Amino acid sequence: MSKAVVFACLLMILGFALVAEACDCDYHSGGCTISRPAAAGNNCKCIYKGAWTCRGIEVGCSSGWPCEQSTSRSACLAGGGDCGGY
């Protein structure tokens, strides 16, 4: 039984670590900005959730926009989301 508990705890820690590495966006006047860039091989898409709150999701790169791992406006545009805060 204790091995199952330890295993469950390890899975939770791994899950939190993976979520912590995902891109993130914050609200600024006018819309969203990237606060944490996407991992290599992805772009960050900012989504306005309402009530002055944004979140980021990682999306694959497209031929129209190369992968860009930064917090710049061009990285936000590459993700295809709300970039009105820049």
C-alpha positions, 0 to 999 in steps of 0.5 A: 500500500505504501508503494502505491502512495509513493507512486501516486505522489511521484506522478503528482509531482511530475504532473506539476513539473510539466504544467510549470514548464508550459507557457503562460500569459498575463493580462495587460491593458488591451489584452494578453502578453506572454509571461513564460515562453513555450518549450522548444518546438512549440509556440505560445497561444495566449487566451483571454479568459475574462475578468482581466485574466489570460492563460497560455497554451502551447501549440505546434509551429506552423509554416506561416510562423516559425517556432519562437521561444520568447516573450516578444510580440512576434512570439505571441503572434506566432501562437495565433492568440490574443496579443493586444497587451503589447 
